[in-house]
Amino acid sequence: MARIAPDEVLVPLAVDRERSWLLAEDQGATLDHADVADQRSRCIVVRALARLQCALLGRLDPSEYSGMVEVHPNAAGDLVRDAARAWATLQPAHPLRLEADVLHRAERAADVLDRRTASLSDTVPLDVELNDIYPANIFADRSTGTLRPRFFDFGNAVWGHPFVSLHGFLDAVVDWTRAPLPPADRAALVDVYLQVWAEHLDADPQVLRDDLATTEALVGVHRLVSWQRLIPHADPLELESRAEIPLNYLTTVTALAG
């Protein structure tokens, strides 16, 4: 990513693949609460995110990166069913154990996902979905006098629909400001994001807008998948202390059941 879009991401000086370490120059501070609450700054971040994603589109091969999980939108329902059914069969004392009512809601939510993703076009192909566009994962470079975001921490990335990344950032804004995004601000952020995509793909803006609306339902699924892949590596203490995180993401998905 640093070779393709060096102005948008953290550029390593050195990498130790065996230890999964990297060394980079000090990038200064990350986005703070004032940045997240400022609509102009949010627009800058959203535009930079879209530019990064468009630059990467079709340039990476997921088979070259171990642990990169594919989350095809049409398979999202099955991924939720599989996770919920597996957790429902765990021993009663297991931290991830699901009760029957939660399993039922998860399966209903999976049906909703099946219906919603069926309408998704193939205008935007599957690609790297950064899956953690969180303010603390964005350096706030102001060396030029204006905000220049630089993204880092791609450990949760999946191979899926790139549009899900925008929804993740918008959710983070709500989380950090502890208030809903004003409808006019949300609409403006969507417009900024889609403008970059429409210019890059020369695509029908309405199709892109419809696809963006559809992919909002996938945020919880992508987060759930990224945490699922860690579970086999967790010891009992880690499971006990962190199980609430994947369970919360499953709860987010089950909300689709109404």
BELWOCOR-V352204 format. One record per pair of residues at least 6 apart in sequence whose C-alpha atoms are under 6 Angstrom apart, sorted by the first residue. I is the first residue (numbers start at 1). GAP is how many residues later the second one is. If there is no record, write none. Layout:
i = {I	I}
gap = {GAP	GAP}
//
This chain:
i = {2	8	9	9	9	10	12	12	13	13	14	14	15	15	29	29	30	30	30	30	31	31	35	43	46	47	50	68	69	69	70	70	70	71	71	72	73	74	77	77	77	81	84	87	87	87	88	88	90	95	95	105	106	108	109	109	109	120	126	126	127	127	128	128	129	129	129	129	129	130	130	131	131	131	133	134	134	137	138	138	139	139	140	141	141	156	164	164	167	174	220	220	220	224	224	227}
gap = {9	142	141	142	143	142	11	12	10	11	8	9	6	7	110	111	106	108	109	110	104	109	6	146	147	146	143	90	89	90	88	89	90	88	89	88	44	43	33	36	37	26	19	9	10	11	9	10	7	145	148	149	148	149	145	147	148	91	34	35	32	33	30	31	28	29	30	31	33	24	27	25	26	34	36	35	38	15	12	13	10	11	9	6	7	70	51	55	49	6	29	32	33	22	25	19}
//
